[in-house]
Amino acid sequence: MSLIGSLEDLALGDILQILSLSRRSGILYLTRKGEEGKIVFIEGQIISASINSSPNDILGLLEQKGILEDKLTEELADSINKNGSTDAKSFLIQSKVANADVIEDAIQTYMNDIVFGFFSWTEGNFDFEITENLKQIYKPGMESYLAVPLNPQYVAIEGARKTDEKRKDQGFAEEPKDEFASQILEMEEFIIIDQNADSQSFLKESLESRGFRASVMADLNALYEYLETIKDSPRFPMILSDLTIPKTTGEGMLGGMELLKWTLEKKIKVPVILLSSVNNEEVLKEAKLNGVYAYLKKPKKFSRTSPDIDMFMEILEKVTTLYRQYQEAGFTFKPGIKEVKPKADVVPEEEDTGSRFVQDITEELTKEFQDETELLPETTDQRVETSPGLLTLKSMIDELMSPNFTGEVTLLIMRFASELLNRGILFLVTKNRIKGLGQFGLEAFFDNPNVVVKKMEIEVDERSIIGKVLKYKMSLKEAPEQTEGNKKFLNQIGGEWPVESYVVPLLTANRVAAIFYGDNVPFKKKISDMTTFEIFMSQASIVMEKAYLERIIRERKDEQ
């Protein structure tokens, strides 16, 4: 399976974010006007990149960087071949031809240049070949591979920043602002205040690369002065503040806490997100009492190494989600709210966690479809295209990442599926039965399809298409066999036999919590490539499982 498309329709930055979130392994091929490039991924991380106009083998790379001479390169190539070495880099390090750090730095610089160079490709095509067989991807021979993989989300942000800088250097003028635009639309969406200039600039650049307006403040006095000037505004920007910044009195470094108290005293309802490496319950409790909007942990020191970047990427995901919530709430925020949670029921130690998980998922999925089936989109004729759904995959995953949507995962699944198929039914899987939850496209067969589906129960037959998916926990796309199980099932959903059916499980804790069935009935046509939908389903499974685990942790903390 592969994802295929045009760079005019989907930019490289968006492609990288999709592949990172879906944690897929494979090779992204890029082509334009005779140029060919590729980026190699393992579990969503970049381990290699190359282009046909530049040497990709490690010897050619080191020669290009001036680390090896021409004659030595030829001798080394002969030695590697004679020794039958399958890993040229290891051979060079063991032979002490060059220092390991020098080799790694050369490879890192080369890969960065290649990957960021692809951001200048505003036209061309891409083709991502997915494979779970790592031996097909990682072939340690003469090719160069990174010892520390690149985070694609970081690459996407840096690539956008470098492209903007290049445009400015080349004299591209910014679009003139509409002088009649309202003051509200021109207001900053984020204000950042941080003692560390590197992390401050990184946050600003990252938010701007995602389309937000962001600015930085030198200190709290400058921030207070600005907030006073907009205190009568119907909305406020979101503030990202380090906890440990100087107070305005000059005494103490918990300026983030001072900021919270100041906004309460001035009755300025501005959402403040505190970023801190301090993991102290008392500090967190005081921040909550003083109306903090969110309290996010960050590394003690900022650096652009992989682990730190990963943590900052998580912060950015949470921050953008929080802003969406703030926006959806009409830019209303009531600080200083004290929340008292009821104590959770004690879970007996001998209870099977997996069974409880399935039970929780059952209740959650059933509840969300209780009164919301009318939110499912109406069925429309589908336009056949290569890698259908690719252009909407990123926005769907962005919605899925929001905590607001962890209770509405299945609604998102149905919404996405309805863009790819003509008919679909979602089934809840419990220990003893498979029960209907929601549908689209059954209006041609039933007067009240939602009621019919909710009363529907499926008998498990291992030879049926549903039974196969339940047994092997893998998606299946095929023409249904003429078995009794398939006949009974298809009769229950309208009686018409499809040319091809598609069934995929929603896995949680390695158990099938739900099954989606889809086809193109009443049209006699096959199902197009469903790779994008499978990527979305794998991410939906992760979100559901993560939500459950977080809930368990919270409950156990409340019990202590």
C-alpha positions as CSV (number, residue, x, y, z in Angstrom):
1,M,0.0,0.0,0.0
2,S,1.1,3.6,-0.6
3,L,0.1,7.2,-0.2
4,I,0.4,9.1,-3.5
5,G,-0.3,12.7,-4.3
6,S,0.9,16.1,-5.5
7,L,3.1,18.5,-3.6
8,E,0.9,21.3,-4.9
9,D,-2.0,19.8,-3.0
10,L,-0.2,18.7,0.1
11,A,3.0,20.4,1.3
12,L,6.0,18.4,2.5
13,G,5.5,19.8,6.1
14,D,2.0,18.4,6.2
15,I,3.2,15.0,4.8
16,L,5.9,14.8,7.5
17,Q,3.4,15.5,10.3
18,I,1.0,12.8,9.0
19,L,3.8,10.2,8.9
20,S,5.0,11.2,12.3
21,L,1.6,11.0,14.0
22,S,0.8,7.7,12.3
23,R,4.2,6.2,13.3
24,R,4.5,4.4,10.0
25,S,7.6,2.8,8.5
26,G,8.5,3.1,4.8
27,I,10.1,5.3,2.1
28,L,8.8,8.6,0.9
29,Y,9.7,9.1,-2.7
30,L,9.8,12.7,-4.1
31,T,10.0,13.6,-7.8
32,R,10.1,16.8,-9.9
33,K,11.5,17.6,-13.3
34,G,14.1,14.9,-13.4
35,E,15.1,15.1,-9.8
36,E,14.4,12.2,-7.5
37,G,14.7,12.1,-3.7
38,K,13.7,9.9,-0.9
39,I,13.2,10.0,2.9
40,V,13.3,6.8,4.9
41,F,11.1,6.4,8.0
42,I,11.1,3.8,10.8
43,E,8.1,4.1,13.1
44,G,7.5,7.7,12.1
45,Q,11.1,8.9,12.6
46,I,13.5,9.9,9.8
47,I,16.6,7.7,9.6
48,S,17.9,8.6,6.1
49,A,17.5,10.9,3.1
50,S,19.0,11.2,-0.3
51,I,18.7,12.8,-3.7
52,N,19.9,11.6,-7.1
53,S,22.1,14.7,-7.7
54,S,24.2,14.0,-4.6
55,P,26.2,10.9,-3.4
56,N,24.3,8.8,-0.9
57,D,26.9,6.2,-0.1
58,I,28.9,6.9,3.0
59,L,32.3,6.9,1.2
60,G,31.1,9.4,-1.4
61,L,29.6,11.5,1.4
62,L,32.9,11.6,3.4
63,E,34.9,12.3,0.3
64,Q,32.5,15.2,-0.6
65,K,33.0,16.6,3.0
66,G,36.8,16.4,2.6
67,I,37.2,13.7,5.2
68,L,38.5,11.1,2.8
69,E,40.7,11.5,-0.3
70,D,39.9,10.0,-3.7
71,K,42.6,7.3,-3.6
72,L,41.7,6.3,0.0
73,T,38.0,6.1,-1.0
74,E,38.8,3.5,-3.7
75,E,41.0,1.5,-1.4
76,L,38.3,1.5,1.3
77,A,35.7,0.4,-1.1
78,D,37.8,-2.6,-2.2
79,S,38.6,-3.5,1.5
80,I,34.9,-3.4,2.4
81,N,33.9,-5.6,-0.5
82,K,36.8,-8.1,0.2
83,N,35.8,-8.3,3.8
84,G,32.2,-8.9,2.9
85,S,31.1,-6.1,5.4
86,T,27.4,-5.4,5.3
87,D,27.8,-2.1,7.2
88,A,30.3,0.4,5.8
89,K,30.0,2.8,8.7
90,S,30.9,0.2,11.3
91,F,33.8,-0.9,9.1
92,L,35.2,2.6,8.9
93,I,34.8,3.2,12.6
94,Q,36.4,-0.2,13.5
95,S,39.3,0.5,11.0
96,K,39.9,3.9,12.7
97,V,39.9,5.6,9.3
98,A,37.9,8.4,10.9
99,N,36.6,9.3,14.3
100,A,33.1,8.1,14.9
101,D,31.9,11.6,16.0
102,V,33.3,13.1,12.8
103,I,31.5,10.5,10.7
104,E,28.2,11.0,12.6
105,D,28.4,14.8,12.3
106,A,29.1,14.5,8.5
107,I,26.0,12.3,8.1
108,Q,23.8,14.5,10.2
109,T,24.8,17.7,8.3
110,Y,24.3,15.9,5.0
111,M,20.8,14.6,6.0
112,N,19.7,18.0,7.3
113,D,20.8,19.7,4.0
114,I,18.9,17.1,1.9
115,V,15.7,17.1,4.0
116,F,15.5,20.9,4.3
117,G,16.3,21.2,0.7
118,F,13.1,19.4,-0.2
119,F,11.1,22.2,1.3
120,S,11.9,24.3,-1.8
121,W,10.0,21.8,-3.9
122,T,6.7,23.6,-4.3
123,E,5.7,21.3,-7.2
124,G,6.2,17.7,-8.0
125,N,4.8,14.4,-6.7
126,F,5.2,12.2,-3.7
127,D,4.7,8.5,-3.1
128,F,5.0,6.9,0.4
129,E,5.5,3.2,0.2
130,I,4.4,1.6,3.5
131,T,6.1,-1.5,4.9
132,E,6.4,-3.1,8.3
133,N,9.3,-5.2,7.2
134,L,12.3,-3.2,8.5
135,K,14.7,-5.3,6.5
136,Q,13.3,-3.8,3.3
137,I,14.0,-0.3,4.6
138,Y,17.1,-0.5,6.7
139,K,19.9,-2.0,4.6
140,P,23.2,-1.1,6.3
141,G,25.6,-1.3,3.4
142,M,27.1,1.7,1.7
143,E,24.1,3.9,2.4
144,S,24.2,6.5,5.2
145,Y,21.8,6.3,8.2
146,L,21.4,8.5,11.2
147,A,22.4,7.2,14.6
148,V,19.8,9.5,16.2
149,P,16.6,9.8,14.0
150,L,15.1,13.2,13.1
151,N,11.7,14.1,14.5
152,P,9.5,14.9,11.4
153,Q,7.4,17.4,13.3
154,Y,10.5,19.4,14.2
155,V,11.7,19.1,10.6
156,A,8.4,20.4,9.4
157,I,8.6,23.5,11.7
158,E,12.3,24.2,10.9
159,G,11.7,23.7,7.2
160,A,8.9,26.2,7.2
161,R,11.0,28.7,9.1
162,K,14.0,28.3,6.7
163,T,11.7,28.7,3.7
164,D,10.3,31.9,5.2
165,E,13.8,33.3,5.8
166,K,14.8,32.4,2.3
167,R,11.8,34.2,0.9
168,K,12.7,37.3,2.9
169,D,16.3,37.2,1.8
170,Q,15.2,37.0,-1.8
171,G,13.1,40.1,-1.3
172,F,9.6,38.7,-1.3
173,A,7.3,41.3,0.2
174,E,4.8,40.3,2.8
175,E,1.1,40.7,1.8
176,P,-0.2,44.1,2.7
177,K,-2.5,44.1,5.7
178,D,-6.1,45.2,5.4
179,E,-6.2,48.6,7.1
180,F,-9.9,48.1,7.8
181,A,-9.3,44.8,9.6
182,S,-10.7,44.8,13.1
183,Q,-8.4,45.2,16.0
184,I,-9.6,41.8,17.3
185,L,-8.4,39.9,14.2
186,E,-5.0,41.6,14.4
187,M,-4.5,40.8,18.0
188,E,-1.7,38.3,18.9
189,E,-3.0,34.8,19.7
190,F,0.0,33.9,21.9
191,I,2.4,36.0,24.0
192,I,5.5,34.2,25.2
193,I,7.7,35.1,28.2
194,D,10.7,33.0,29.0
195,Q,14.2,33.7,30.3
196,N,15.7,31.2,27.9
197,A,16.0,33.1,24.6
198,D,16.5,29.8,22.6
199,S,13.3,28.1,23.9
200,Q,11.4,31.4,23.6
201,S,12.4,31.9,19.9
202,F,11.7,28.2,19.2
203,L,8.2,28.4,20.6
204,K,7.5,31.6,18.7
205,E,8.8,30.1,15.4
206,S,6.9,26.8,15.9
207,L,3.6,28.6,16.6
208,E,4.0,30.9,13.6
209,S,4.8,27.9,11.4
210,R,1.4,26.5,12.4
211,G,-0.4,29.7,11.3
212,F,-0.7,31.5,14.7
213,R,0.3,35.1,15.5
214,A,2.9,35.1,18.4
215,S,5.1,37.7,20.1
216,V,7.5,37.7,23.0
217,M,7.7,40.0,26.0
218,A,11.0,41.0,27.7
219,D,9.6,40.9,31.2
220,L,6.5,41.0,33.4
221,N,6.4,44.8,33.5
222,A,6.1,45.0,29.7
223,L,3.4,42.2,29.8
224,Y,1.4,44.0,32.5
225,E,1.5,47.3,30.5
226,Y,0.3,45.5,27.4
227,L,-2.6,43.7,29.2
228,E,-3.7,47.0,30.7
229,T,-4.2,48.4,27.2
230,I,-6.4,45.6,26.0
231,K,-8.3,44.9,29.3
232,D,-11.6,46.0,27.7
233,S,-11.2,43.6,24.7
234,P,-13.8,40.9,24.2
235,R,-11.0,38.4,24.1
236,F,-7.4,38.0,25.2
237,P,-4.3,36.3,23.7
238,M,-3.1,33.1,25.4
239,I,0.1,33.6,27.5
240,L,2.9,31.0,27.6
241,S,5.0,31.9,30.6
242,D,7.9,30.1,32.3
243,L,7.2,29.6,36.0
244,T,10.7,30.7,37.0
245,I,11.0,34.3,35.7
246,P,12.0,37.3,37.8
247,K,9.3,39.0,39.8
248,T,8.7,42.7,39.2
249,T,9.8,43.4,42.8
250,G,13.2,41.9,42.0
251,E,12.8,39.5,44.9
252,G,12.4,35.9,43.8
253,M,12.1,33.9,40.6
254,L,8.5,32.6,40.7
255,G,7.3,35.4,38.4
256,G,4.9,33.0,36.7
257,M,3.0,32.7,40.0
258,E,3.0,36.5,40.4
259,L,1.5,36.8,36.9
260,L,-1.4,34.6,37.9
261,K,-2.1,36.6,41.0
262,W,-1.9,39.9,39.1
263,T,-4.5,38.8,36.5
264,L,-6.9,37.8,39.3
265,E,-6.4,41.1,41.2
266,K,-6.9,43.1,38.0
267,K,-9.9,40.8,37.0
268,I,-8.3,40.3,33.6
269,K,-9.6,37.0,32.3
270,V,-6.5,36.0,30.3
271,P,-5.6,32.3,30.0
272,V,-2.1,31.7,31.3
273,I,-0.2,28.5,30.6
274,L,2.7,27.9,32.9
275,L,5.7,26.0,31.6
276,S,8.0,24.5,34.2
277,S,10.6,21.8,34.9
278,V,9.5,22.0,38.6
279,N,7.4,19.0,39.5
280,N,6.2,20.2,42.9
281,E,2.6,19.3,44.2
282,E,2.4,22.5,46.3
283,V,3.4,24.7,43.4
284,L,0.9,23.0,41.2
285,K,-1.8,23.3,43.8
286,E,-1.2,27.0,44.2
287,A,-1.2,27.6,40.5
288,K,-4.6,25.9,40.2
289,L,-6.0,28.0,43.0
290,N,-4.8,31.1,41.2
291,G,-6.5,30.2,38.0
292,V,-3.8,28.7,35.8
293,Y,-5.2,27.6,32.5
294,A,-2.8,24.7,32.2
295,Y,0.5,23.6,33.8
296,L,2.9,21.9,31.4
297,K,6.2,20.2,32.1
298,K,9.2,21.2,30.0
299,P,12.9,20.1,30.0
300,K,15.2,21.8,32.5
301,K,17.5,23.0,29.7
302,F,16.5,23.7,26.1
303,S,18.5,22.0,23.4
304,R,17.6,20.8,19.9
305,T,18.5,17.2,20.7
306,S,15.9,14.6,19.9
307,P,14.6,13.9,23.4
308,D,14.2,17.6,24.3
309,I,12.6,18.4,20.9
310,D,10.1,15.5,21.4
311,M,9.0,17.0,24.7
312,F,8.7,20.5,23.1
313,M,6.7,19.0,20.3
314,E,4.3,17.5,22.9
315,I,4.0,20.9,24.5
316,L,3.1,22.5,21.2
317,E,0.5,19.9,20.5
318,K,-1.1,20.5,23.9
319,V,-0.9,24.3,23.5
320,T,-2.6,24.3,20.1
321,T,-5.3,22.0,21.5
322,L,-5.8,24.3,24.4
323,Y,-6.1,27.3,22.1
324,R,-8.8,25.5,20.0
325,Q,-10.7,24.8,23.2
326,Y,-10.4,28.5,24.2
327,Q,-11.5,29.5,20.7
328,E,-14.5,27.1,20.6
329,A,-15.6,28.5,24.0
330,G,-15.9,31.9,22.5
331,F,-12.7,33.2,24.1
332,T,-14.3,32.9,27.5
333,F,-12.3,31.9,30.5
334,K,-13.1,32.0,34.2
335,P,-10.0,31.9,36.3
336,G,-9.7,30.7,39.9
337,I,-12.3,27.9,39.7
338,K,-11.8,25.2,42.3
339,E,-12.8,21.8,41.1
340,V,-13.6,19.0,43.5
341,K,-13.6,15.5,41.9
342,P,-15.7,12.7,43.4
343,K,-13.6,9.9,44.7
344,A,-13.4,7.1,42.1
345,D,-14.5,3.6,43.0
346,V,-11.7,1.4,44.2
347,V,-10.6,-1.2,41.6
348,P,-9.9,-4.6,43.1
349,E,-6.4,-5.7,42.4
350,E,-7.6,-9.1,41.1
351,E,-9.8,-7.4,38.5
352,D,-8.6,-7.9,34.9
353,T,-7.5,-4.5,33.7
354,G,-8.1,-5.5,30.1
355,S,-11.7,-6.6,30.9
356,R,-12.4,-3.3,32.7
357,F,-10.9,-1.4,29.7
358,V,-13.3,-3.1,27.3
359,Q,-16.2,-2.4,29.7
360,D,-15.2,1.3,29.9
361,I,-14.9,1.5,26.1
362,T,-18.3,-0.2,25.7
363,E,-20.0,2.4,28.0
364,E,-18.2,5.3,26.3
365,L,-18.9,4.2,22.7
366,T,-22.6,3.4,23.5
367,K,-23.1,6.8,25.3
368,E,-21.6,8.8,22.5
369,F,-23.9,7.3,19.9
370,Q,-27.0,7.5,22.2
371,D,-28.2,10.9,20.9
372,E,-25.7,12.0,18.3
373,T,-26.2,9.8,15.2
374,E,-27.8,12.7,13.5
375,L,-24.4,14.3,13.4
376,L,-23.1,11.7,10.9
377,P,-22.7,13.2,7.4
378,E,-25.1,12.5,4.6
379,T,-23.8,10.0,2.0
380,T,-22.5,11.5,-1.3
381,D,-21.1,10.0,-4.5
382,Q,-17.4,9.6,-4.1
383,R,-14.8,11.0,-6.5
384,V,-12.2,8.3,-7.3
385,E,-8.7,9.6,-6.6
386,T,-5.3,8.2,-5.8
387,S,-4.9,7.8,-2.0
388,P,-8.4,9.1,-1.3
389,G,-8.8,11.0,1.9
390,L,-5.1,12.1,2.1
391,L,-5.9,15.8,1.9
392,T,-8.3,15.5,4.9
393,L,-6.2,13.1,7.0
394,K,-4.1,15.7,8.7
395,S,-7.1,17.8,9.8
396,M,-8.9,14.7,11.1
397,I,-5.8,13.6,13.1
398,D,-5.6,17.2,14.5
399,E,-9.2,16.8,15.7
400,L,-8.5,13.4,17.1
401,M,-5.6,14.7,19.2
402,S,-7.8,17.2,21.0
403,P,-8.9,15.9,24.5
404,N,-12.4,17.2,23.6
405,F,-12.6,14.4,21.1
406,T,-11.5,11.4,23.1
407,G,-15.2,10.7,23.9
408,E,-16.1,11.2,20.2
409,V,-13.6,9.0,18.5
410,T,-16.1,6.8,16.8
411,L,-18.0,9.8,15.4
412,L,-14.8,11.0,13.8
413,I,-14.2,7.4,12.4
414,M,-17.7,7.5,10.8
415,R,-17.2,11.0,9.4
416,F,-13.9,10.0,7.8
417,A,-15.2,6.7,6.4
418,S,-18.2,8.4,4.9
419,E,-15.9,10.4,2.6
420,L,-14.4,7.2,1.3
421,L,-17.3,4.7,1.1
422,N,-21.0,4.7,0.3
423,R,-22.2,2.5,3.2
424,G,-20.7,1.9,6.6
425,I,-21.7,0.4,9.9
426,L,-19.9,0.6,13.2
427,F,-20.2,-2.3,15.7
428,L,-19.4,-2.5,19.3
429,V,-17.6,-5.7,20.3
430,T,-18.2,-7.1,23.8
431,K,-17.3,-10.5,25.3
432,N,-20.5,-12.2,24.2
433,R,-21.9,-10.2,21.3
434,I,-21.3,-7.8,18.4
435,K,-23.9,-4.9,18.6
436,G,-24.6,-2.1,16.1
437,L,-23.7,1.5,17.1
438,G,-24.1,3.8,14.1
439,Q,-24.3,3.9,10.3
440,F,-24.4,5.9,7.1
441,G,-25.7,4.9,3.7
442,L,-28.5,2.5,4.9
443,E,-31.3,5.0,4.1
444,A,-32.0,3.1,0.9
445,F,-32.8,-0.1,2.7
446,F,-34.6,1.0,5.9
447,D,-37.0,3.7,6.9
448,N,-35.3,4.3,10.2
449,P,-31.8,2.9,9.8
450,N,-30.4,4.3,13.0
451,V,-32.9,2.4,15.1
452,V,-32.4,-0.7,13.0
453,V,-28.6,-0.6,13.5
454,K,-28.9,0.0,17.2
455,K,-31.1,-3.1,17.6
456,M,-28.7,-5.2,15.4
457,E,-26.7,-8.0,16.8
458,I,-24.2,-10.1,14.7
459,E,-23.5,-13.8,15.2
460,V,-19.8,-14.6,15.1
461,D,-18.8,-17.0,12.3
462,E,-15.1,-17.5,11.9
463,R,-15.6,-17.9,8.1
464,S,-17.4,-14.6,7.7
465,I,-15.6,-11.4,6.9
466,I,-16.5,-10.0,10.3
467,G,-15.3,-13.2,12.0
468,K,-12.0,-13.2,10.2
469,V,-11.2,-9.6,11.4
470,L,-12.3,-10.4,14.9
471,K,-10.0,-13.5,15.0
472,Y,-6.9,-12.1,13.3
473,K,-7.3,-8.5,14.5
474,M,-6.3,-7.1,11.1
475,S,-8.1,-5.1,8.4
476,L,-9.6,-7.0,5.5
477,K,-10.6,-5.9,2.0
478,E,-12.0,-8.6,-0.3
479,A,-15.1,-9.8,-2.1
480,P,-17.1,-11.6,0.5
481,E,-17.2,-15.4,0.2
482,Q,-20.6,-17.2,-0.3
483,T,-20.7,-18.4,3.3
484,E,-23.8,-18.7,5.6
485,G,-22.3,-16.2,8.0
486,N,-21.8,-13.6,5.3
487,K,-25.3,-14.2,3.9
488,K,-26.9,-13.7,7.3
489,F,-24.8,-10.5,7.9
490,L,-25.4,-8.9,4.5
491,N,-29.2,-9.7,4.8
492,Q,-29.2,-7.8,8.1
493,I,-27.8,-4.7,6.6
494,G,-30.0,-4.6,3.5
495,G,-29.5,-7.8,1.6
496,E,-27.5,-6.5,-1.4
497,W,-24.2,-8.3,-2.1
498,P,-21.2,-5.9,-2.6
499,V,-18.5,-6.3,-5.1
500,E,-16.0,-5.8,-2.3
501,S,-16.2,-5.2,1.4
502,Y,-13.8,-3.5,3.8
503,V,-13.6,-4.3,7.5
504,V,-11.2,-2.9,10.1
505,P,-10.9,-3.3,13.9
506,L,-10.5,-0.6,16.5
507,L,-7.9,-2.2,18.8
508,T,-7.5,-1.2,22.5
509,A,-5.2,-3.1,24.9
510,N,-4.7,-5.6,22.1
511,R,-8.5,-6.3,22.1
512,V,-11.1,-5.5,19.5
513,A,-13.3,-2.9,21.0
514,A,-15.2,-2.0,17.8
515,I,-15.4,-3.1,14.2
516,F,-16.1,-0.9,11.2
517,Y,-17.7,-2.5,8.1
518,G,-18.0,-0.6,4.8
519,D,-18.7,-1.1,1.1
520,N,-19.9,0.9,-2.0
521,V,-23.4,-0.6,-2.2
522,P,-25.7,0.2,-4.0
523,F,-22.9,0.9,-6.6
524,K,-21.2,-2.1,-8.2
525,K,-17.7,-0.8,-7.7
526,K,-14.6,-1.9,-5.9
527,I,-13.2,0.0,-2.8
528,S,-10.3,2.4,-3.4
529,D,-7.1,2.4,-1.4
530,M,-7.9,2.7,2.3
531,T,-4.4,3.4,3.6
532,T,-5.3,6.8,4.9
533,F,-8.3,5.4,6.9
534,E,-6.1,2.6,8.4
535,I,-3.6,5.2,9.5
536,F,-6.4,7.1,11.2
537,M,-7.8,4.0,12.8
538,S,-4.4,3.1,14.3
539,Q,-4.1,6.6,15.7
540,A,-7.7,6.4,17.1
541,S,-6.8,3.2,18.9
542,I,-3.8,4.9,20.5
543,V,-6.0,7.9,21.6
544,M,-8.6,5.6,23.2
545,E,-6.0,3.5,25.0
546,K,-4.2,6.6,26.2
547,A,-7.4,8.2,27.5
548,Y,-8.2,5.0,29.5
549,L,-4.7,4.8,31.0
550,E,-4.7,8.4,32.0
551,R,-8.1,7.9,33.7
552,I,-6.9,4.9,35.6
553,I,-3.8,6.9,36.9
554,R,-6.0,9.8,38.0
555,E,-8.4,7.5,39.8
556,R,-5.6,5.8,41.7
557,K,-4.0,9.1,42.7
558,D,-7.4,10.2,44.0
559,E,-7.6,7.1,46.1
560,Q,-4.3,7.7,47.8
